[in-house]
Amino acid sequence: MSIRLSVAVLLVCGFTSLLLAQAPPAPPKPGPEHKKLEVFVGKWTVEGEIKPNQFMPASKTISTETCTLGPGGFYVECRNESQSGTRLAILGYDSHAKVYTSYYATSYGLVGTGTGSVNGDTWTWMVEDKFAGLAVKGRTTVTILSPTQQTSKYEMADEKGGYTTIIEGKATKVAP
């Protein structure tokens, strides 16, 4: 009986050391969808024109947006700073739902989420904002003109299913 027990203990110890000696699985790597987000990485000067709307009067804006690739390469972090405030955003790709995602908050109380798609050089984000006690749905379209030029347009959904342009802008990359 003690020989069987000794053999069993030796086998268990041997298999355990074999399992522990194996290399741990490699961490996941970003897929091609994650890599597409890198088009937003860099430091950008953003010029915008706000159309008159129920939340603010017409005006021009200039801001600086800095976007960096997050650890692991699965998302992009963006910080936009202007005279009117700061916006923080995270852009990612949900590989289970097969959709791009955005999460953002501003220093003036706007918070929101969005889902996006990309078709060629055009990114379309369907967003839902919460601001001043209201839930607002909208659409942001970003067109990549070149590695250093982008245009954008934010449109707010109306009760009839249409959209009204609220902000149009262009961004110029000033640093990688």
C-alpha positions, -999 to 999 in steps of 0.1 A, spaced: 0 0 0 28 24 8 45 17 -25 13 26 -44 9 58 -23 45 67 -29 41 62 -67 9 83 -67 26 111 -48 55 111 -72 31 111 -102 11 140 -88 43 160 -80 57 153 -115 25 164 -133 22 195 -111 58 205 -119 51 200 -156 20 222 -155 39 249 -136 68 248 -159 46 256 -190 47 292 -201 16 312 -193 -6 320 -222 4 351 -242 -17 382 -234 -43 391 -261 -31 414 -289 -51 442 -305 -69 432 -336 -72 452 -369 -103 470 -356 -83 482 -326 -55 493 -348 -79 515 -368 -84 537 -337 -47 548 -340 -58 573 -367 -69 595 -337 -36 594 -318 -16 626 -317 -19 662 -306 -45 681 -326 -56 717 -329 -93 717 -333 -112 747 -348 -150 746 -346 -181 766 -354 -210 762 -331 -244 768 -347 -270 787 -326 -291 761 -307 -312 757 -276 -281 751 -254 -257 779 -266 -254 808 -290 -234 807 -322 -196 810 -316 -162 798 -328 -140 776 -307 -104 766 -307 -91 737 -286 -62 713 -282 -69 676 -282 -43 651 -272 -50 614 -279 -28 586 -267 -29 548 -272 -39 531 -240 -18 504 -224 -21 472 -244 -32 491 -275 -69 483 -271 -82 518 -267 -74 555 -272 -76 581 -245 -84 617 -255 -82 650 -236 -96 681 -252 -90 715 -236 -105 748 -246 -115 781 -229 -150 766 -223 -137 735 -205 -122 700 -207 -135 668 -222 -121 633 -215 -130 605 -238 -121 568 -243 -125 552 -277 -124 514 -280 -137 485 -299 -161 459 -284 -151 427 -301 -181 408 -288 -207 433 -301 -185 441 -332 -189 479 -327 -167 508 -317 -174 525 -284 -169 559 -269 -173 571 -233 -169 608 -224 -174 634 -198 -168 672 -197 -160 698 -171 -194 715 -178 -215 685 -169 -220 667 -202 -216 629 -201 -223 604 -228 -217 572 -246 -217 562 -282 -213 534 -306 -195 538 -339 -187 524 -372 -161 531 -399 -167 530 -436 -135 539 -455 -123 572 -441 -156 581 -424 -163 573 -388 -199 576 -376 -207 577 -339 -243 575 -327 -242 592 -293 -264 597 -263 -256 627 -242 -269 637 -208 -268 674 -201 -289 699 -181 -313 672 -171 -320 661 -207 -311 630 -226 -301 640 -261 -293 617 -290 -270 627 -318 -246 617 -345 -210 626 -348 -193 621 -382 -155 623 -385 -139 622 -420 -102 615 -422 -88 637 -450 -52 628 -445 -29 616 -416 -29 652 -404 -63 665 -413 -98 656 -401 -133 672 -403 -161 666 -379 -198 674 -376 -221 668 -346 -258 667 -353 -286 665 -327 -316 643 -334 -350 660 -335 -384 645 -326 -392 638 -362 -362 615 -367 -340 641 -385 -308 658 -375 -298 694 -369 -261 704 -372 -249 719 -340 -211 719 -344 -188 716 -374 -150 716 -372 -117 707 -385 -87 692 -368 -50 695 -377 -24 672 -362 5 693 -348 25 665 -332 25 627 -333 
